[in-house]
Amino acid sequence: MSKFKFVVALTILLSVWTSALAQNKGFDISRMDNSAEACTDFFQFANGTWLKNTEIPAAYSRWGSFNVLAENNRNILKEVVENASNSKAAVGTDGQLIGDYFASCMDEAAIEQAGIKPLNPYFNQINKIKNITDLQRQIALMHNQGIPVLFGFGGSPDLKNSSMVIANAGQGGLSLPNRDYYTSGDEKSQETREKFRQYLRNMFQLLGDNEEEARSHAFAVMQMQMRLANASKAPVQLRDPLARYNKMSLEEAAKLTPNFSWTHYMQTRSVPTVSEINIGQPDFFREMNTMMKDISIPEWKTYLRWMLINSAAPQLSKAFVDENFNFYSKYLQGTKEQQPRWRQCVAATDGAIGEALGQEFVKKAFTPEAKARMEELIDNLFAAFRERLGKLDWMGDDTKKEAFNKLSTFKRKIGYPDTLRGYKGLKIDRDSYFMNSVRSDQLQIERNLQDINKPVDRTRWGMTPPTVNAYYSSLLNEIVFPAGILQPPFFNFSADDAINYGAIGGVIGHEITHGFDDQGSKFDAEGNFKSWWTDQDRTKFDDRATCVANQFSSYEVLPKLYMSGRLTLGENIADLGGLTMAYTAYQKSLEGKPRPENIDGFTPEQRFFLGWAQVWAAKATPEAERSQVLGDPHALPRWRVNGPLSNMPQFAQAFGCKQNSEMVKKDACLIW
């Protein structure tokens, strides 16, 4: 629409004061592209000048609103960890754990001097393997150290009895991101596998192999991982909860894998006694069972050595760190250089002892007023969801009743955990960064295993407070918003309501809608995998979901590389539903009040959508975009804006878009 281009051009010319005022109110109009049409490409319209002027920093593969906020949060954490490392806090206190962990990570001289020595005890264990019994014991021991050998194992809620934690085993043992990297026959996938083989050879040579030995060992690892990959399920398949759930008795598990003893494995790991286990992907474990006999002990030793060195590389000396970076970050993601050491160490400290670090972050960056405002926004989003649910014309009364019931049982967590687990028994010192990493992993692994056979602890969090993200758990039926994301541009305490409803309101609605997306909708109010739909209503829902899947499958990200509408379906449904709910909630918030004035020439309704578009301002390397398409369930930022908005009549009305506009989908996908 030419009139919107005129408004943007005019407001940019007014004055520096106007621009500063706009930014203070939550949206900086200088980021917009005044040559773009809102009804043609809204992502470009809202973010085009920012995209043009923004360079991806060399230490990143993508750069956008999430990264900017994460950097702001990391700068806050930097002050915390540096103060802690310069203090002399009592042993066992949060301050001591934070300070010593960060200091050990920053001590590059000690890490270089140690070289490969920290791994020698593990290599000695591997070298002592003589038979299958020894092999299986070593697999269990390596799992206790957090080394992802062969398969995954741990405690998590039972999909059909979500109040209890059960033992789970699932496919794993790969070094590339997922099975498709091994099995796809396109030219780029073949190139990636060759680059991976070279990485294998380089790492084995760093371990002391000559060129011929390294080539032989790399071949053995690749052959084993190809077998594991061919027996694994693809990312799209794993979205189906039933592709991860096959609970059986230990006797049945023994029949499935007669060459692998689950009893001995769990005894070695000190797993509480169980009578049942969930074998996530039986076909994978059948192949693992065959490999126990097919593959020689020397080949198994080679595979274990590889999984150890690849897992430990980021905590070792520079030569190993560089090789690891060159493949996983430079080649696969397009990152040009490594993060400064302090950034790496802040992130590592957050990953290892994030609960402790998060409490310090909250003191500096999250206020009670912000939490109260979030509570209010969430209340309003739930009210909007209830209102729209009641008006759905495609859903019958019986299904609506169950949907209302599920919505009423949602739990919410905002900012930070109210109940802290602490780190009793964790030893952190300044002697060895590698051992600090191992011990922190061991503590979390041991805690997880000891949860098995116990009721689910619903007070725990799946993210640390500084994290710039949010999530919905179908098993707990809860939405969680860490303090890290409750900052501008997602949540701006001084911005107008339109911007906040479009930004954090859309995020809140997104997480709520996950409870009703193509997979979350298969779980009931108690978090159990159980249908609460009539067959007729489920069919109608699936038809509408297919509309969304087809829409996103049509988006070409790179030449001949299209987004997977099925892989990203849950997130895309959540974006569409979340924005619809947030818009409804914003409109309800205006009832009985004077209409807000336009800001920078934009109506409140238009600013709502600008708030959402601003959140997803981002650009990425081609390598990062390819990696995201191949394995990430989230659509790329451009389509997280244009995709859902093109289905929303509210957007078309706000910007006066005509029916033949590109931002008006002819056969709109409408669900919630």
N, C-alpha and C positions, 0 to 999 in steps of 0.2 A: 504494500500500500504506500503510494507516494507521500501521503500526508504524514505517515509515521517517519519516513526518511526526513521530511522537512522539520518535524519537531526535534529530532535528534540533532540535525545540523544547527538549528537555531539555538538549542540549549548549550551545545558545545561552544558556541561563539560568545555566549553571554559574559562570563567572567570566571576567573579562578575561584572566586568566592562561591559561585554557584556549584562548581564541580566539587569543591570541598564539602559544601553543605550536602550535596547528593551522597557523597561517600559516607559522611557522618550518619546519614539516614539509611544506610544499609546497601546502597547500590551506586557504584561509580559509573556515570554515563560515558566517561571517556573510554571505557572498555568496549563500547559498542561499535558496530560497523554501520555507519550511516548510509552506505551504498547498498546494503542488503535489505531484503524485504522480509518483514516479520512473517508473512504468510507463505513465503517460499522456503526459507531455511532459518528457523528461529534460533538455532544454536549459533549460527554465524551472525545473525542480527544482534543477539545479546552479547556475544563474546568476540566478535571478529577482530576488532582492533587489538584486544588483549592477545589473541592467537597470533596475529601478525607480528606483534612487538616482543613476544615472549620466546626466549630461547630455552630449550631444555638444558638445565645444568649438566655439565659433563659427568657428574657422579650419579645421575638419575637416568632411567629409561623412559620415564614419563613425568610430567610436571603439570600440576593443576591445583585446584582449591584444597584438595585433601593434603597434598604435599606441602603447600604453604602453611596450612594450619599445623601439620605434623612437625614442621621445622620450628614454628613458634613454640610449640609444646616442648620440643627437644631442647630449645634454648633455655626454657625454664628448668628442665631436668638437669641441664648441664651445670647450672648454678648449684642445684641440690647435691649432685654427686661430687662436684669439686669441693664444696664445703665439707661434705662428709669425709672425703679422702684426706683432707687437711686437718681433720679433728682426731681426737684420741678417745673415741667413744668406747664404752665398756663392751667387752666381748659378748656377743650374742644379741646385742641391741640392733635395732634397725639401722641406726647410724653407722655402726661398725660393719654390718653386712654390706650396706650400700657402698661405703667408702673403700673397703678392702677389695670388693669385687671390681669396682671401677678401676682402682689403682693397679690391680693385677693385670687387667686388660690393657691398660695404658703402658705397662712396663715392657715395651717392645724389645729392649736389650735382653731381659731375662727370657723372653719367649724365643728370641733368636738363639741364645746360648743353649737352651734346652733342646732345640731342634726336634728330632723325632723321638727323643728319649721318653717322653711321657707315654708313648704307645708301646714301648718295649714289653711291659708286663702282659699286654693283650696279645702281642705277636707271639710271645712265649707260650701262652695258653693255646693259641691256634696251632702252633708247631707241634704240640703234644697230642693232637688228635690222631688216633690210630684206627678208629672204627666208627660205625654209625652211632653207637651209644655215646661215644665221646663227642661226636659232631652235634648231636642233639642237645647235649649238656652245654656245649659252647654256644649254641644258638640262644639258649635260655639265659646264659650269663651275659651275652652281648645285649640281649633285650633289657636286662636289668640296668645296663649302662646307657640305654637310650640309643643304641645303634640299630638302625632299621633293617635288620637282616631278614630276608626271605618272606616274612609276613608280619602283620601287626597283631598285637594282643593287649587287651586291657579291660577295665571295667567301665560299663556305661549302662544307662537305664534300659530295661527290657522294653522293646517296642510295643509289646502287648500287655505289659504290666509295668507301666512307667514309674511306679513308686519304688521299684526295687532295682538294685544294681546287679547285673549279671556279667559273667565272663564272655568276652567277645573275641573272635579271631577273624581277621580279614586279609584280603590280598595285599601284597606289598613286595618288597625286595628289589624294586627297580631304582635306577638312578636318573633316568630321563623323566620328565614330568608326568607322563601317563602312557598307557599301552599304545595309543595311536602313534606316538613317536617311533615306536618299534615296528609297527605293522603297516603303516601307510606307505604306499608305493610311489607317491609323487616325488618329483625331482628334489624339492626342498627337504623332504623327510629323509631321502637317501643321503643328501649332503649332511644333514644333521647327524645321522648315524655315523658317517665317516669322521666328522669332527669329534664325536664322542669317542670313537676308537682312538683317535689321536690323543685325546685327553687321557684316556686310560693308559696309553703307552707312556705318556709324559710322567704321569703320577707313579707308575711302577718304576720308571727309571730314577725318579727322585728317591724311591725306597731302596735303590741300589741295584736294580736289575740292569743287565746289559741290554742292548737293543733287541737282540733275538729273544731273550727271556721276556722282555716287556711286551713284545708283539704276541708271543705265545700266551702269556697271561691275559692280555687284553682280549684275545680271541676267545679264551675260555669263559671270561666274565660275560662277554657279549652273547655267546651261545646260551649260557644259562639264563640270562635276563630275557633273551628272545623267547625262550620256552615259558618263562613266567608271564611275560607280556601276552603271549598267544592264549594263555589260559585265563587271563584277567578280563574283567568287564571294562567297557569304555566309560568315559565320564558321563555321557548321556544315560547309559544304562544304570549307573550308580545313583542317579537321582531318584530312582524308584526304591522306596523303602524295602520292598520285598526282595530287591536285588542285594540287600544287606542283611537279610533275616532268615536264618534257617536253624532255629533252636533245636537241639537234639540232646539225648542222653550221652554220657561219656562212653557208654557201650556202643552207641551208634557212631559216635565220633571215631572210636577205635576201629570199627569196621570200615569207615570211610578212608582212614589213613593207617592201615595195619603196619606200615613201615615207620610210623612216627608215633611215639608214645606221649599222649597228652597228659597222662598221669605223671610220668617222670618229668616232663617239661614243667608242669605246674608245681611239682614238689621242689624242683631246683630253684624256682622263682619264689617260693614261699607263698604261693597263692592259697587263700583259704579253700578248704575242701568244698568242692562243688559236685553236684550230680548231673548238671546240665551245662551246656556251652552253646553259644550262638556261633555257628560256622557260617560266616557271611556269604562266601562264595564257594560252594562245595566243589565245583569243577576245578577251581584253582587249587584247592587242597588235594584233589585227586592227582593232579599233575605234580604237585610237590611230593606226594607220596611216591610216585613213580621215580622221580628224580633222586630220591633217597637211595635207590638201588642202581639206577642207571649211571649216575655220575660218580667218578672215582674220588677217593678221599683227597688226593693232591689237588684236584680241581675244586673241591669244596673249600679247601684251605685258601686257594687263590681268591675265590669269591669272598670269603670272610675277610681276608686281608684288604681286599678292595673296599668293601662296605665300611670297614673300620677307618681307613685312611680318607675316604671320601666324606664320611660323616665328621671326622675330626679336623679336616683341613682348615676351616676358618679359625680354629683356636691354636694353630701351629705356626711355625716360622714362615717368613715371607715367601719363600719359594713355593710352599704348598698353598698359601693364601692366594698368591698370584695365579697359579695354574687353575685353581678353583674359580677365581673371579673371571679369568679369561674365557672359560667355557660357559659357566652358568649366567654370568652377568654381561660380559662383552658380546659373546656370540649369540646366546639365546635371547638376550634382552636389548642389546644395542647400547649398553652403558659404556661410556668411554673411559671413565676412571673410577677408582675406588673412593668411597666416602672418606673424609678425614677421620683419623683414628678416634678422635673424641666422639664423633657421631656413632661410629661403630660400637664403641664401648658403652655409650648411653643406651643404645638399643639393646645391647647384650645384657646390661644390668636390668633393664625393664623386663626383658624376657625371662631372666633367672629369678629375680626377687621383686617382681612388679607390684605385688601387694604393698610391700614396704615403701617402695619408691613412689607409688601412686598416692599414698597418704600425704606425702610431702607435696606432691603436685597439687592435690586438692586444696591444701591450705593456701596456696599461692594463686590458684586460677579458677576456683569455683566457689561461688557465694551461696548462702542460704536463699537469698532472693532469686538467684538464677534457678535453683532447684524448685522453689515454689512456683515460678513462672512456667517451668517445664511441666509440673503437675497440672497446672491449669490448662496448658495446651493439650496435654494428653487426654484430660477429661473432655475437652471440646472435640477432639478427634474421635473418641469413643462415641460421643453423642451423635456426631455426624454419621458414623458407621451404622449405628442403630437406626437412625432415620432413613438412610438409604436402603438398608436391608429390608426395612418394613415396606418400602415402596417397590421392591424388585417385582417385575411382572413375569419373569421367567421361572421363579422359584415358588414351589407350593408351600402351603402352610405348615405341613409336617416337617419339612426340611428347615423352614425358617425358624420354627420353634427350637430345633437343635442348634441352629446357628446363633440364635440369641443367647442360648444357654452357654455356648462356648465363649462368646464374646464377653459374657458377664463374669467368667472365671479367669480372664486374663490377669496375670500378675505383672507388675512393673518394677524395674530397678533403675534408679537414676543417680548418676554421678560416681558413686563409689560403694563398695560393700559396707553394710552395717555390721556384719559379723566378720571378724578377721581370724584367719587360721594361724597366722604367725609362721615362724621358721624354727621352732624348737628342734634342737638336735643338728641343725645344719652348720657345718664347719666351713667358714670362708676366711681365707687369710691372703697374704700378699705373696706367698711363695710360688704359686703356680696358677696361672689363668686357666689352663686346661683342666686341672683337677677341681678348681672351683666350679667350672662348667659341668663337669661330670657329677660332682656331689649335689649340685642343685637339681640336675636332671634326676638323679637317683632318688632324692627326697620326693619329688613329684610323682615319679613312677611307683615308688613304694606306697605312697598314700593312695594312689589310684587303685592298686591291687588290693589294698586292705579294705577298700570300699565294697568289694564284691561280697554279695550275700547280705548287704545292709540296705536299709531304706535310703532313698535318694535324699541328699542334703540340698534342699532348695534355696539355701542362703548363698550358695557359691556363685561365682561369676566366671564366665568364659573369656573375659577380656580384662586387661588392667585398666585402671582409671585414666591414664594419659592417652589411651588408644583413640585414634580418629576413626571411629566406626560405630556400628550399632548392630544388634542382632535380635532375631526371634528364635526361640527354642520350641519346636513342636512337641517335644517330650515333656517339657515343663510348662508349656503354654504361657510363656512370659516374654515380654519385650524388655530389652536392656540398652541403656544409653549411657556410656561412660562419659565422665567429665570432659575427656579429650575432644569430643565432637561438639560439645555444648559451648562453642566459641564461634565468633564471626569467621566465615560468612554463613555458617550453618545456623547459628543461634546468636543474634545480635541484640543484646539487652536494650540498646538505645535506638534500634531501628523501628520503623513503622511496622504495624501488624501485618500488612500485606506481604512484606519481604520475609518476615519470620514464618508466616503460615506457608509461603511458597517454598521456603528452604527447610527449616527443621520440621515444620508441619508436614511437608511432603515426606520427610524421612520417618517421622512417627507413623504416618499413615502407611508408608511402605512396610514397616515392620509389623504393624497390625494386620495388614493384608496378607502377609506371609502365612498367617494362620488359616487363610482361606485361598491360598494359591493351589496349583495343580497337585502339590504334594502335601503341604500343610493341611489342606482340606480333608486329608485322609485320616487325620488324628482328631480324637474327640476332645471334649472339655477337660478330661483328666490327663490328656497327653498320651492316650493309648492309640495304637494303630487299629482303628475300628471305624467302619463306615456308619455315618449318621445321615446319609442321603437316601432319598427314594431313588429307585433306578431311573425313573423318568427325569428327575432333576439332575442327576449325575450326568446323564447323557447330554442334557442341555448345557451344563457347565463345560463338559469336555469339548463340545462343538465350539463354544465361545473361546475356550483356551486355544483350540486349534487355529482359530482366526489370528490370535496373537502370535503363535508360533510361525505361521506362514508369513505374517508381516515381517518379522525380524529375519527370517531366513532369506528374504529378498534383498537384504542390505549387503552390498559388496564393499568389504573393508579395504582389501587390496586386490589388484588384478587377479581374478579367478578364485579369490578367497572370500567366501561368504560367511556371515554369522550363522551360527546354529540356533535356529529358533527353538528347538527342543531343549538344548543345553541351557539356554538363558531364559526359558519360559517362566520359571518361578519368580525370577527377579523382575521380568518385564510385566507380569501380572501385578506384582507388588508395586511397581512404579505407577502403573495405570490406576490401580485401585487407590493407592496412597495419595496421589495427586487429586483424584476425584473427591476423596474424603476430606482432604485438607482444604480444598476449595469450598466445599459445602460448609465446613467448620468456620472458615473465614467469613462467609456470607452470613452465617448465623450470628457470628460475633458482632456484626454491624447492626443487627436488629434493635430498634428502639434508640439508636444513636444518630447524631448528625453524620451525614456522609463525609468521609475523609476527603480533604482537598487533594487535587492532583499534585504530584511531585515531579519536577523536571519534565512536565508535559505528559506524564503517564498517569492513567487512572489507577485506582487501587487494584482493580482486577488485572490490569496489565502488569503492575508491579509484582503481583503474586507470581505470575509466570516468569518474570525476570529474576525473581528470587530463586526459583528452581533452576533456571538456566545458569545462573552465576555459580551455584554449587558444583555444577558439572563442567565448568570451564577446565579444559585439560588438553594437552597434546602429548603424543608418545612417539617413540621411534617405530619404524616399521617392524622391527624384530619384536618389540613389546606388544604391538598390536596383533601380530601373528600368534604369539604365545597366548594372549588373552583369548583369541578366537578358538584356539585348539583345546583349551582346558578350563577357562574361567566361566562360571555360570552367569557372569554379569556382562551385559552389552557394553559396547564402547560408548564413551560420553556423548558424542554427537547424537547417537540414537536413543540414549536415555533421556534426551531432551525432545528431539523431534518425533521419536516413536510414540510415546504416550500422548503427547500434546496433539498429534494429528488425529487422534481418536476422540478428542474431547470437544464437544460443541461449545463448552464454556470458553475454551481458548479462541475458537473461531469467532465467537460473538465479541469477545474482549478486543480483538484486533480487527474486526470487520472483514474477516477472510471470506472470500467467495467460494462457492462449492467446487470450482475447478482449481482451486489453489493447491499447491503441493503439500501444504500443511493441513489440508482437510482430506482425510482418507475417505475414499468413495464409499466403501463398505466398512464403516467404523466397527472396531472391536470393542464391545461394551460388556463388561462383566459386573463389577461391583459399583 
